[in-house]
Amino acid sequence: MSTNTTLIRGARILGGERQDVLVEGETISRVGAVPTPDSATVVDAEGLVLLPGLVDLHTHLREPGREDSETVLTGTKAAAKGGFTAVHAMANTFPVADTAGVVEQVWRLGLASGYCDVRPVGAVTVGLEGKQLAELGAMHDSAAQVRVFSDDGKCVDDAVIMRRALEYVKAFDGVVAQHAQEPRLTEGAQMNEGAVSAELGLGGWPAVAEESIIARDVLLAAHVGSRVHICHLSTAGSVEIVRWAKSKGWNVTAEVTPHHLLLTDELVRSYDPVYKVNPPLRTDADVVALREALADGTIDCVATDHAPHPHEDKDCEWAAAAMGMVGLETALSVVQETMVDTGLLDWAGVADRMAYRPAAIGRVTGHGRPVAPGEPANLVLVDPAYRGAVVPADFASRSRNSPYAGRDLPGRVTHTFLRGKATVTDGNLA
């Protein structure tokens, strides 16, 4: 018997019937009715849902360079508390993750943290400046084995550069993840362009600025036969373009953030910079379209776009505030509120959208696997009956810029296991 043996007793796997799951070492060894082995740690999972460990395609860990906002250690602690066992760390660090050396540094920091696996995302262009391709091949060939490339925070707006990137990553089955924002259409933009921005007199960020880039990029991906992934899709029009591209059989995938599934631009009336984000919060109609598209599979996955900022970057006037929200520790609760409790997805659907599909898009081995014998024991237990107020002061993240502070949300991660080792126990970091 392995010295590291855990019996998860009576969990509802993917929300189904109660079963026991025996973990020995790093692997699930038995599922079903399991007698308690000698010296096993027993986790009473009565009433809890067991899911594969969640995978986030879009996380900002800020290290190197902005350790005042987040570090790989604090960010991976936050990820574990949110039920994630793997995250993709975006490239907009200082220095930018545009070389093999920087992506390896981030990858090694992730190994040292021990709370979840960190897959660095490589920059598409040098310095995120959109002018010349970064060392895509060298980053892929590095110890970090980068498969996802993005200038997130900035759009690769030059069509020739985008085409070359899509052609280049074909050589190793990589994917370009695009932050779809036509820069000329969003100069001075502060929020969604619409009735609320007109009333408030704030510069508008029009839906077409996102949709026009998505339309261009799905056409480019089809033309060169490559993979493109759309980051933080936020409008009903974007949904229709992705749906059309998929109907053609093109290799297009897309993600939506939890905050775009729940919040609308009406919140900007408060002028609270916690609601300032890129892309901006959109309308009720957009939220409905995004939920329906996630439910029917047009949108492949939920990604947090966890964007931590120190208080001085948010505790200021709206125009001067940084864009972004923390999201790792609340993502599953928001998905339960918007998708499960509304009947749009069951827990098996949540496992698909938050584990299986993001792992497949990022080509992450060992994650997004079935809860079955012989599979890696990357697992999360959720208490769906829990409901409570969000308290950012209790976050493991170094930053507190959550749009849900004080808001009641359902669901609570009770346990997270990374290759059989508990990273979270009874809701607390192990």
C-alpha positions in Angstrom: 0.0 0.0 0.0 1.3 3.4 -0.9 2.2 5.7 2.0 0.1 8.4 0.3 -3.4 6.8 0.2 -6.6 8.8 0.3 -10.1 7.4 0.2 -12.7 10.0 -0.9 -15.9 8.5 0.6 -19.3 8.9 -1.1 -18.6 11.7 -3.6 -21.0 12.5 -6.4 -18.7 12.1 -9.4 -19.7 14.8 -12.0 -22.8 15.2 -9.9 -24.0 11.6 -10.4 -24.5 8.8 -8.0 -22.4 8.6 -4.8 -19.2 6.6 -5.2 -15.9 6.1 -3.4 -12.7 7.0 -5.1 -9.4 5.5 -3.9 -6.2 7.5 -4.6 -2.9 5.7 -4.2 0.2 7.8 -4.8 -0.4 10.1 -7.8 -3.1 7.9 -9.4 -6.8 7.0 -9.0 -6.7 3.3 -8.3 -10.4 2.4 -7.7 -13.8 3.9 -8.2 -17.0 2.4 -6.7 -17.6 0.8 -3.3 -14.2 0.7 -1.7 -13.4 -0.7 1.7 -11.2 1.5 3.8 -7.6 0.6 3.4 -5.2 0.6 6.4 -3.5 3.9 7.0 -5.6 5.7 4.4 -6.7 9.3 4.9 -10.5 9.3 4.6 -12.3 12.3 3.2 -16.0 12.4 4.0 -17.5 13.6 0.7 -21.2 13.3 1.7 -23.1 15.9 -0.4 -20.0 16.9 -2.4 -19.5 16.9 -6.1 -16.2 15.5 -7.4 -14.8 17.0 -10.6 -11.5 16.7 -12.4 -9.1 19.5 -11.4 -10.0 22.6 -13.2 -7.7 24.1 -16.0 -7.5 27.8 -16.6 -6.3 28.9 -20.1 -6.0 32.6 -19.0 -4.3 33.7 -15.8 -2.1 36.7 -15.0 0.5 35.7 -12.4 2.4 39.0 -12.8 5.8 37.4 -12.0 8.4 38.5 -13.1 8.1 42.2 -12.7 4.8 43.0 -10.9 5.2 41.0 -7.7 3.3 43.8 -5.9 0.2 42.5 -7.7 0.8 38.7 -7.6 3.5 36.1 -7.6 3.5 32.6 -9.1 3.3 31.3 -5.5 0.3 33.5 -4.4 -1.4 33.0 -7.7 -1.1 29.3 -7.6 -2.4 29.2 -4.1 -5.4 31.2 -5.3 -5.8 28.7 -8.1 -5.8 25.8 -5.8 -8.4 27.4 -3.6 -10.5 27.8 -6.7 -10.2 24.2 -7.6 -7.6 24.6 -10.4 -4.8 22.1 -10.8 -3.3 23.8 -14.0 -3.2 27.4 -15.1 -1.7 29.1 -18.2 0.3 32.2 -17.2 0.0 35.1 -19.6 3.0 36.7 -21.2 2.5 40.4 -20.2 5.2 40.3 -17.5 8.3 42.5 -17.0 10.3 41.4 -18.9 7.8 40.0 -21.4 7.7 36.2 -21.7 8.9 36.4 -25.3 12.0 34.2 -24.9 12.8 30.7 -23.8 14.6 32.1 -20.8 11.6 33.9 -19.4 9.0 31.1 -20.0 11.4 28.6 -18.3 11.7 31.0 -15.3 7.9 31.1 -14.9 7.6 27.3 -15.4 10.3 26.6 -12.8 8.6 29.0 -10.3 5.4 27.0 -10.9 7.2 23.7 -10.1 8.6 25.2 -6.9 5.2 26.4 -5.8 3.7 23.0 -5.6 0.1 24.2 -5.6 -0.8 23.7 -9.3 0.9 23.2 -12.6 1.9 26.4 -14.4 2.0 26.4 -18.2 3.6 29.6 -19.5 2.0 31.4 -22.4 4.5 32.8 -24.8 4.2 36.2 -26.4 3.4 36.2 -30.1 5.5 39.3 -30.8 8.7 40.7 -29.3 7.8 42.9 -26.3 4.1 42.6 -27.2 4.8 45.4 -29.6 3.1 43.7 -32.6 6.0 44.3 -34.9 8.0 41.1 -35.2 7.4 37.5 -34.2 8.9 36.3 -30.9 11.0 33.1 -30.5 7.9 30.9 -30.9 9.9 27.8 -31.8 12.5 28.3 -29.1 9.8 28.7 -26.4 8.1 25.5 -27.6 11.5 23.6 -27.6 12.3 24.9 -24.1 11.8 23.0 -20.9 8.5 24.9 -20.5 7.2 23.3 -23.8 5.0 26.3 -24.7 2.0 25.4 -26.8 -0.2 28.6 -26.4 1.0 32.0 -27.6 -0.8 35.3 -26.9 -0.1 39.0 -26.7 -3.0 39.3 -24.3 -3.6 42.8 -23.1 -2.8 43.8 -26.7 -4.2 42.7 -29.9 -2.1 41.3 -32.7 -3.7 43.8 -35.0 -1.3 43.4 -38.0 -2.9 40.8 -40.3 0.4 39.8 -41.8 2.0 39.2 -38.4 -1.1 37.2 -37.3 -0.9 35.1 -40.4 2.8 34.4 -39.9 2.2 33.4 -36.3 -0.7 31.0 -37.2 1.6 29.5 -39.9 4.5 29.1 -37.5 2.7 27.4 -34.7 1.4 24.7 -37.1 4.8 23.1 -37.0 4.3 21.9 -33.4 0.5 22.0 -33.0 0.5 25.3 -31.1 -2.3 27.7 -30.9 -2.5 31.5 -31.1 -4.8 33.0 -28.5 -6.0 36.4 -29.7 -7.1 39.4 -27.5 -9.6 40.7 -30.1 -9.5 44.5 -29.9 -9.1 46.7 -33.0 -7.0 49.5 -31.4 -8.1 52.3 -33.6 -11.7 51.7 -32.7 -11.0 51.7 -28.9 -8.8 54.7 -28.5 -9.8 56.4 -25.2 -12.3 53.7 -24.5 -13.4 53.4 -20.8 -16.4 51.0 -21.0 -18.9 49.3 -23.3 -20.2 51.6 -26.0 -23.9 51.9 -25.6 -26.7 53.6 -23.8 -24.9 53.6 -20.4 -21.7 55.1 -21.8 -23.7 57.8 -23.6 -25.4 58.7 -20.3 -22.2 58.7 -18.3 -20.2 60.5 -20.9 -17.4 57.8 -20.8 -15.5 56.8 -24.0 -17.1 53.7 -25.6 -15.5 50.4 -26.5 -17.8 49.2 -29.4 -18.7 45.5 -29.9 -17.5 45.8 -33.5 -13.9 46.4 -32.2 -13.9 42.8 -30.9 -16.1 41.2 -33.7 -14.1 42.6 -36.6 -10.8 41.1 -35.3 -12.5 37.7 -34.6 -13.9 37.7 -38.1 -10.5 38.4 -39.7 -8.7 35.8 -37.5 -11.1 32.9 -38.1 -10.7 33.6 -41.8 -6.9 33.7 -41.5 -6.9 30.4 -39.4 -9.0 28.7 -42.1 -6.7 30.1 -44.9 -3.5 28.7 -43.4 -5.1 25.6 -41.7 -4.0 26.5 -38.2 -5.6 26.8 -34.7 -6.8 30.1 -33.3 -8.3 30.6 -29.8 -10.4 33.7 -29.0 -9.7 35.1 -25.6 -12.5 36.5 -23.3 -15.2 36.6 -26.0 -17.8 39.2 -24.7 -20.5 40.0 -27.3 -23.5 38.4 -28.9 -22.0 39.2 -32.3 -18.7 37.5 -31.5 -20.7 34.4 -30.6 -22.4 34.4 -34.0 -19.0 34.7 -35.8 -17.5 31.8 -33.8 -20.6 29.7 -34.4 -20.3 30.4 -38.1 -16.6 29.5 -38.2 -17.3 26.2 -36.4 -20.1 25.4 -38.8 -17.4 25.5 -41.5 -15.3 23.0 -39.6 -12.5 25.5 -39.0 -10.2 25.0 -36.0 -11.5 27.8 -33.9 -12.0 27.8 -30.1 -13.2 30.4 -27.7 -13.4 31.2 -24.0 -15.7 33.3 -21.8 -14.8 34.8 -18.4 -17.0 34.3 -15.3 -17.5 38.1 -15.0 -18.9 38.3 -18.5 -21.4 35.6 -17.6 -22.8 37.5 -14.7 -22.1 41.3 -14.7 -23.3 44.0 -17.0 -22.3 47.6 -17.9 -25.1 48.9 -15.7 -22.6 48.4 -12.8 -20.4 51.1 -14.2 -23.0 53.7 -13.1 -21.4 53.3 -9.7 -18.1 54.6 -11.1 -16.4 51.9 -9.0 -13.2 51.0 -10.8 -13.5 47.4 -9.7 -15.8 47.0 -12.6 -13.3 48.4 -15.2 -12.1 45.5 -17.3 -10.9 44.7 -20.8 -13.0 43.7 -22.7 -15.6 45.8 -20.8 -18.7 44.5 -19.1 -21.4 44.3 -21.8 -25.2 44.4 -21.9 -27.9 42.0 -20.5 -28.4 40.7 -24.1 -24.7 39.9 -24.4 -24.8 38.0 -21.1 -27.7 35.9 -22.2 -26.0 35.1 -25.5 -22.8 34.2 -23.8 -24.5 31.8 -21.4 -26.4 30.1 -24.2 -23.3 29.8 -26.3 -21.4 28.2 -23.4 -24.3 25.8 -22.8 -24.5 24.7 -26.5 -20.7 24.4 -26.9 -20.1 27.3 -29.3 -18.0 28.8 -26.5 -15.6 26.0 -25.5 -14.6 26.9 -22.1 -14.5 29.3 -19.1 -11.2 31.1 -18.5 -10.8 33.4 -15.5 -8.6 36.2 -17.0 -7.5 36.6 -13.4 -6.0 40.1 -13.4 -4.6 41.1 -10.0 -3.8 44.8 -9.3 -2.5 46.5 -6.1 -5.1 48.7 -4.4 -3.5 51.9 -5.6 -4.2 50.9 -9.2 -7.9 50.4 -8.5 -8.6 52.8 -5.5 -8.6 55.9 -7.7 -10.7 57.7 -10.2 -12.3 55.6 -13.0 -10.2 57.1 -15.9 -6.9 56.5 -14.1 -7.7 52.9 -12.9 -6.2 49.8 -14.3 -8.4 47.3 -16.1 -8.9 43.8 -14.7 -10.4 41.7 -11.9 -9.2 38.8 -9.8 -11.1 35.6 -10.6 -9.5 32.3 -9.7 -11.1 31.9 -6.3 -14.6 32.8 -7.4 -14.8 31.3 -10.9 -16.5 28.0 -10.0 -19.1 29.8 -7.8 -20.0 32.2 -10.6 -20.3 29.3 -13.1 -22.6 27.5 -10.6 -24.7 30.6 -10.2 -25.0 31.4 -13.9 -24.9 28.0 -15.6 -25.7 25.1 -13.1 -28.3 26.8 -10.9 -30.1 28.1 -14.0 -30.2 24.6 -15.5 -28.0 25.5 -18.5 -25.3 23.1 -17.6 -25.0 20.1 -15.3 -21.8 19.2 -13.4 -20.6 17.0 -16.2 -20.9 20.0 -18.4 -18.9 22.1 -16.0 -16.2 19.4 -16.0 -16.2 19.7 -19.8 -16.0 23.5 -20.0 -13.6 24.0 -17.1 -11.3 20.9 -17.3 -11.6 18.7 -20.4 -11.8 21.3 -23.1 -9.3 23.8 -21.8 -6.8 21.0 -21.2 -7.3 19.9 -24.8 -7.0 23.4 -26.3 -3.8 24.0 -24.3 -2.5 20.4 -25.0 -2.0 19.9 -21.3 -1.2 16.2 -20.5 -2.4 14.7 -17.2 -5.2 17.3 -16.7 -8.7 17.3 -17.9 -8.9 13.5 -17.6 -11.8 11.3 -16.5 -12.3 10.4 -12.9 -11.5 6.8 -13.5 -8.9 4.1 -12.4 -5.5 4.6 -13.8 -5.9 8.4 -14.3 -3.9 11.1 -12.6 -5.5 12.1 -9.3 -6.0 15.8 -10.2 -9.3 16.4 -8.5 -11.6 18.9 -6.8 -14.4 18.5 -4.4 -17.2 21.1 -4.4 -20.0 21.7 -1.9 -22.8 22.9 -4.1 -25.2 23.5 -1.2 -22.9 26.2 0.3 -23.9 29.8 -0.1 -22.0 32.8 1.4 -20.6 36.2 0.9 -17.4 36.7 -1.0 -14.7 38.1 1.4 -11.7 39.3 -0.6 -9.6 39.7 2.6 -9.7 35.9 2.8 -8.2 35.4 -0.7 -4.9 33.7 -1.2 -4.3 36.1 -4.0 -2.0 39.1 -3.2 -4.7 41.4 -4.8 -8.3 42.1 -3.7 -9.8 43.7 -6.8 -12.9 41.4 -6.9 -16.2 42.6 -8.3 -18.0 40.2 -6.0 -17.0 41.6 -2.6 -19.9 41.1 -0.2 -22.0 39.3 -2.8 -23.6 36.0 -2.0 -22.4 33.2 -4.3 -23.1 29.5 -4.2 -20.6 26.6 -4.0 -17.4 26.2 -2.2 -14.2 24.3 -3.0 -13.5 22.0 0.0 -10.6 20.0 -1.3 -8.2 20.1 -4.3 -5.7 17.4 -5.1 -2.7 17.7 -7.4 -1.5 14.3 -8.4 -2.9 12.8 -5.2 -1.5 15.4 -2.9 -4.0 17.7 -1.1 -3.4 21.3 -1.9 -6.6 22.4 -0.2 -8.3 20.7 2.7 -11.6 21.8 4.2 -11.5 25.0 2.2 -8.0 25.9 3.5 -4.6 25.7 1.9 -2.9 22.5 2.9 
